[in-house]
């Protein structure tokens, strides 16, 4: 890895849509980096599911999540946008979360205005706190990051599903005024709503693309034309992985072996992805040293 990471801010300044795949475990980090993505998104849903085997419903703690932030960010030079849920409590918790995510290497933190316990943005039962309470969280987040302007604050509102788009837009206006760097209006339900969000704001905007979720799936070009700066695809990776595992394990269960199952990665190539080339080179180097003694 390089010693210098490109910042998310630098990517956004190009005025080209940044596409970020959802990462949820260390293998997904390595695959996404190898394929040449410029930014990664640490999905809360996928991370909680893979790390704890639980739904993304406010069950993961700050400690659980900052552990994953540190692991993911330590494994790549790419900027990683990290889900910070509600900040894991009140204003003091938000400050603690910001400090921890910055130390762990996150490029940005996503904070949302849901009540605790929060729920995944494309599932049922989400409720939001008063906008004024979220404004205070954003102000604390801005104060806590201090001079570290490379660490960006993403303000997400989940008000659309319960209160409608107009309320979500009003909240986003307030969060921008409070100092948020990036706005994220969660789960708009039509292309017309996406276009309305893009027209409303002249700041970087996030679009959350969940395959099978509540929001339609425009192309990358369409999203950029609508005014979005960052397209996150949190679910694509773990949905693909789950589907592939089910196919492979079903074959093994039905046949009792994997002799004829070929829809898998090459073992040697995968081993290199995980880092075994370094192990092999190390062993070869010191084997030569030993033979000289």
C-alpha angles and dihedrals in degrees: 000000000000121000094231123064122206109238125237088234091060091052093049093050090067088070091225122124111265111215114204122188118215113255120197108162138019095268091055089051092053095045093049092048092049091052092058105252114160098210136026132207120214102217116214093206094051096039095051091045095049097039101039106012089235136121120262093254105123094285097116115084130220088257092054093051101041087052089059093043090056093047095048096042091046091056099056143040090216120104110258121207106210130205109236097177110205094335088269097270140337131345095290089052090051091054090048091049093051091050092048096047091049092051089048091057104253116162092208140357125221114216121186135201098230125128117252123289091046126202135211110282096241096048133084130270103040117156128183134221122234111290090238090060091053091047088057091051091053092049091051090048092052093047092047096053089054114173094356095105091163088072105081129206116221114197113204126191123199093186096110097081097049103026106023135249097289092060091046090053092048090052092048089053090054093047091051090051089051090060108268113158097206131025126218119188102190125223106354107186106217143029088251090059092048089052091049091053091049093050093047100059136047095196132085110294130199123219116196111211112195114177104233092011133122098273123077118242113241119182119264090255092052092049092052091049089051089057104259120143103187128037114191122195102192099164105040095085101046093040090053092045093049091049093048093048092050091053094047096044091045090056091050092048093048098044103026092229143053098227095122099032108107105156092103139097121273107266096223093047091047090050089055090050090055091050106262092133088072090051092050092048091048093051092048093049096050094039087062090049091051091050090056092059 
